[in-house]
Amino acid sequence: MSEPGGHRYEVRSREERYRGRIFDVVTEEVTMPGGGTALRDFVRHVGAVAVVALDDAGRVVLIRQYRHPVGRHLWELPAGLMDVSGEDLPAAALRELAEEADLTAARIDVLVDLHSSPGFTNELVRVFLARDLTAVPADERHERRDEEADLQVGRFDLDQAVAMVLAGEITNASAVAGLLAAARARDTGWSALRRADAPLPR
């Protein structure tokens, strides 16, 4: 037996069970501590970005969007997939902010990175803080389709949004992490923010 935390989990085989535009489903045979192997199914994801957009009055921009897997509308941050070839993370965040909230930002920093549900997916979400907001001109705004055509956009005092998290009214993982991180960052004078192009965790 190796020491706890010292085992190297090696992949012996891999089978792709589903391939999609956003994610794949794979099964891997992985070596286990003490000998032997085990099969692990997981979702291989393209990754995503989310944005805590904070205005000059200290209000955060939230969107309310229908999410079919849970069968209801959720309050969330403007967010989206890393599905545009060659696009870097800050550009993707600003694109999603413009498309979903009709806003652009002159300042953007990294708030927090999270693995959304590492028990079954490798999805990594980078949450940015966007400030110095301005509205996208009406004639340049993104035409929203499907669920996005139905989304609502609101502004909430950051402390109110945190209270909504603690009350169970906001349950989207990146929104929970981003809002709590933003409140903490604000309370410490924004001293822990990382630059927009900071490397992703490995």
N, C-alpha and C positions, 0 to 999 in steps of 0.2 A: 504493500500500500504506500502511495505517495503521501506526503504531508498535505493537510487540508489547504486547498487553494493552489497546490503545486502541480496538479495533473494537467497534461496537455491534451486537449480534446481534438483528436485528429479525425478528419472526414475520410472514411474508407470508400464510400460510394455515394452517388447522388442520382436521384430520379426526379425529373421534372414532370409534374402531374397536370399542370395547367399553365399556360402562358397567356398573359393579357397585356393591355396597353399600360396599365397602372401597376399591376403586380403579377407575380408568378407564385405558384404553389409548388414547393419542392419537398422531397423526403430525403434526408441524409442519414447514413449509418455512421455513428460517432463512437469513438472509443471511450469507455467509461473507466473510472478509478477502480482498481482491483481486478482488472481484466474484463474481457467481454466488450460487447458493443450494444448500442440501443438505437432505435429508429426515432428520428425527430422530424416531424412535419412543421413547416413554417412558411410564412408569406414573405417573399422577397419583394421589397417595395422600392419605388423610385426616389422616395424622400419628399420632404415638403418644407415649406416656410410659412410662418405666421407673423403678424405684425400687431404690436401694441402701439396704436397711433394715439398720441397724447397731444391735445391742443393746448393753447396758451392759458386756458382757464383750468387746466388740470383734469380735463374730462377725457375719457378713453372712448374710442369708436368701437362699437360692437355691432355685429350683424346677427340677425335671427334668420336661420335657414333651415329648410326641411332636410332631414337626414333619414333616408329610407331604412337603413339597417336597424335603427332604433324606433322608427315609425312616428317621429314627432319633430317639431321645430326645436332648435337649440340656439341659445345665445353663444356666439363664437367670436374669435378675432378674424379679421380679413386674412385669408390663408389660401394656399394652393399648392399644387404639385410641382416638383422639379421635372417637368416633362417637356421643356423647350430645349432643344439641342444647343449646347454651347452657352447657355445663359448662366451667369454666376448668381450666387445666392442673394446678394443685395438687390440686383436687378430684378430677380424673380419676386422678391418681397415688395418692391415698389410697383411692379406690374400688378400684383394682386391687390395692393392698396388702391390703385387707380381703377381696376376693373370692378371691385366689389364695394368700394366706399366713395368713389369719385374724388379721391384725394391724391396729392403728391406731397413729398416731404423733402425739405432741404437738408435734414440731418437724420442719419440712421446709424444705429449702433446695435451690437449683439447683446441681448438680454440673457438668454438661456438656451441650452440645447437639451433635448429630451428624446429618449427612446420611448415611443408612445405605448407600446405593450410588448416588452421583450420576451415574454413567454411564448409568443407565437409569430412575431414579425420583427424584421430588422429595420423597420421604418425609423428614420431619424428626422426630427423636426427641429429646425433652427428658428427661434423666436427673436425677432428684431424689435427694437424700440425706435419709432419714427416720431420726429418732432419738427417744428417749424412747418406746419401743415398749410397747404393752400388747395383750393378747389380746382379740379380739372374743368376747363371751360366746357359749357354745355354741349357745344358742337363737336367736342373731341371725346366724349364719354363712350365707354364700352357698352355695346348692346348686350344686355343680359338675356340668357336663354335657359330653358329647362328650370331646374330648381332656383337658379340665380334670378330668374325673372320675378320670383315671388319673395325675394329676401327683403327684410326691413333693415334699415340702418338707424342706429341710435347713438347718442352720446351720454355717458354716465360719468359722474364724479368717480375718480379712481377708487376712493375708499368705499363708495357705494358698490362698485363692481366687485371689490374684494368681499364685501358683506354678502353679495349674491353667491360668490363661490362658497363661502362658509355655510350659507343657508341651503346649499344644494340646488340652487337655481341656475348655476353655470357648472356643467359637468364635462364639457369638451376638454380633453387632456391638455392640449396646447394653450387653451384659454386659461385654464386653472393655473398652469405653470407660469404663463406669461404675465398674468395679472398680479399674482403673488410676487413674482420677481420684480415687476415694475414698482410695486409699492415699497418693497425692500430697497430697491435701487434709489428711489426718490428719497427715502428716509435716511439714506447714507450719502446723500449729496451727489448721486450718480458716479461715485468714485470707482465702482467695480465694473462698469461697462467695458466691454471689449470692442475693438474696432470692427467695422462692418466686414472686413475681409479676414478676420481671425480664422485660423484653421479649425476644421471640424474635429471633434474628439475621435480618437482611434481606439 
